[in-house]
């Protein structure tokens, strides 16, 4: 049995998967999620519910939308109906409205429910479904208010056709088909869990800000050995999404294996765009060795658009609220790898809940790896990097191969991986060296690592299942110095 993480969201017990209904209201971040109230395996899908005032500490609430006679409650979203367009408000405050997929064998349709008590109790709309197409793979509605068009937009998927379908409504009850997008990008799996939102970006040299829309959709269960999450950059005029990229371009969201079904919060304060994802992979989610709970969320991440040499990219950064968890701090600067390890040992740096920021100064030109005559490493393209959750015959390796310009996570010795042949041991992404330095931002939390690199353009999210005693930390490699290393023990 794997110990529960310290600062990632998990249910008290039973099965969890997709985040649903993320919305902010009256100082509370609402997190609904796919939940089985009766067991640790998938089934009896309902919406679990928790709220937080800081995105870190969560209060578990009763099941919000339980399975109904004849159908399960699949994924969806929630929004605040500020102007009471749906007529569900009680005059004392705005209604929360949830849109979800009602799943029956052979048929999926879109339903709505509403709450007038800050999401504590819910009423299903009497005239559900609000959209039905008579299809078995039509699901995952994301709703939001589109101010320029003065109407609600619902983003759904035709899963087997690899299409996103958009609907519009003035009142959340009556919906009209607007347009379709796809197939495009990765199309070798089912499309699921769409999201659509605008992000600003700086216009180079002009001191002005532009805006682009991000359309995110999952291609389950994975994309070329990574998680199934992908995104498109383009424009949305309230009717049609137009992608800037050629249709064959694939933009993975996360280069690890365990980032799926991400959803962003509606109505987040200060115009922040924050999301989190289910931290697992459909290939093996039902077999992960945890109990009495199964399933967890990634860290909340703040999103932005940044310009790189090859154009705009979506950038993830850990939500700033996570800094409140920092406790004991260890700092090391401008030392060799061996000296860094000596100081880590002398300072007693170890743990199962850590935040690590490390910057390497690689040798120029980078050395080939392995050096001539050196026994090949068990870690592909080893180079230099960090080892975490180190113990007897266990370690999770986060490394960079400078010749190949590849950042990788190797979980071949990261503990129990016997539960599935799909629990692959290595995943990698291309990351160039910038200004002669290489920087990693790593979060370790008992049974997971999340690795941020290249200013957040590249992220690898990975489950790991080491023994509780494996809590060591070490630096490794040749051809580089440790420019700086900061480790915080997290509460």
C-alpha positions, 0 to 999 in steps of 0.5 A: 500500500502506497502512502497518501501524498501530503499536498496533492488532492486525493479523496478520503477513500474510493475511486477518483478520476477527472476534475469536473465543475471547477469554479470560484465563488465567494472566496471558495475554489470548488473542485468537483470530480468523477467519483465512485462513492462505493469502491476503489474501482471505476463505476457508479460515476458521480460528482464528488466535491471539495472546496478550498480557500487557498488551492492547497487545503481542501474541505471534503463535502458530501457527494454533489451529483450522485448517480441517477436511476438509469444513468451515471454522471460523467464529466462536465463543468460549472459556472456562475450565472451572474445575470440569472440568464437561466432563471435558476437564482433565488434572488439572494445570490447567483446560481451555480450551474453545472453541465454534465454528461448523462451516460447510458449504455449506447447514449450520452446526452448533456444535462444541467443542474443548479445550486443556490446555496454555494454548491452544497445542494443541487437540483437537476433541471426538470427538462433534461436533457438540454442537448441530445444527439442520440450518440453513444460518445458525445460528452464532457461539456465545458460551459462559459459565458462569452461576453462579446456574443452575449451568450453561453458557449458549451464545448463538447466532444464527439469522441470517436470522430475526434471532433470538438462540437460547439453550442450556444445558448442565451439561457443555459436551457436552449442550445444551438449547434454553432460549429465543429473543430477537428480532426486535427493534432493527435487523432489515434485515440478517443477525444475527451474533456475539452476546455476553451479559454483566452490568454493574453500574450505580449506583442514583441517590441510594441509594449502591447498585449494580444490575445489567443484562445487555447483549445485543449482536448485529450487524445486517450489514452496517450500521445506517442508515449506521453500523457494524452493531453494536447492543445491548439492555439488559435482564435474564437469568435463566439462561433468558430475556433480557428487554429493557427497551426497546420492540422497535423501539428501535435502540441502535447501538454505534458510529456510525462504519463500522468496528466489527463482531463485537465480543466481550468477554473471559471471565474478565477479572481484577478483574471488568473487561468489556473487548472489541474488534471487527473494525475494518472493514465487510463492505461493503468489507472485501475491498477495503481497500488494505493488504498483505501483511495485510488486517484489524485490530482496534479498540482494546481498550475497557472497558465500563460502564453509566452513567445519562444524562438519557434512561436507561442507556447502554453506555459505552466507554472506551479500556482504561487499558493504552493509557496505557503507549504515551504518549511526547512530551506537548504541552499547550495551554490557554485559547487561541483556535483560531488561537493553538492552531494557532500553538502546535501548529506551533511545537511541531512537533506531528504524527504518524501515531500520536497520542492527543488530548484536546481540550475546546472552550468554545463561544460562547453562543449558538452561531453558525450555520454557515456565517456569513452571506456565508461560502462553504459549507464542503466539510465538512457542518455544520463548526462546530469540531473537529480535523483529523488526518493532514493533508497535500497535499489530504488530511485527516480531519476530526473536527468538531462542529456545535453548532446540530445537536448533531452530532459527525461524522467526514468522511473524504471527503479522508482518502486512498484511498477509490476501492476501494468506493462504500460507503466513505462519506465522512461519519458522524455522531451526536447529542451534546449540549453538557454544562456549556457544554463539548465534549470529544473523546478521539481515537486516530490510528493510521496507517490509523484514527481512533477518536473517543470523546465524551459520556463514552464514550456515543458512539464513531466508529471509522473506517478511513482510507487517507492517504499516509504523508506526511500527518501534520499536526494542526490545530484549526478552527472559529469560535464556540469557544475551546480550553479545553485540548488534550493531544497524546501521541505514541504508541510 
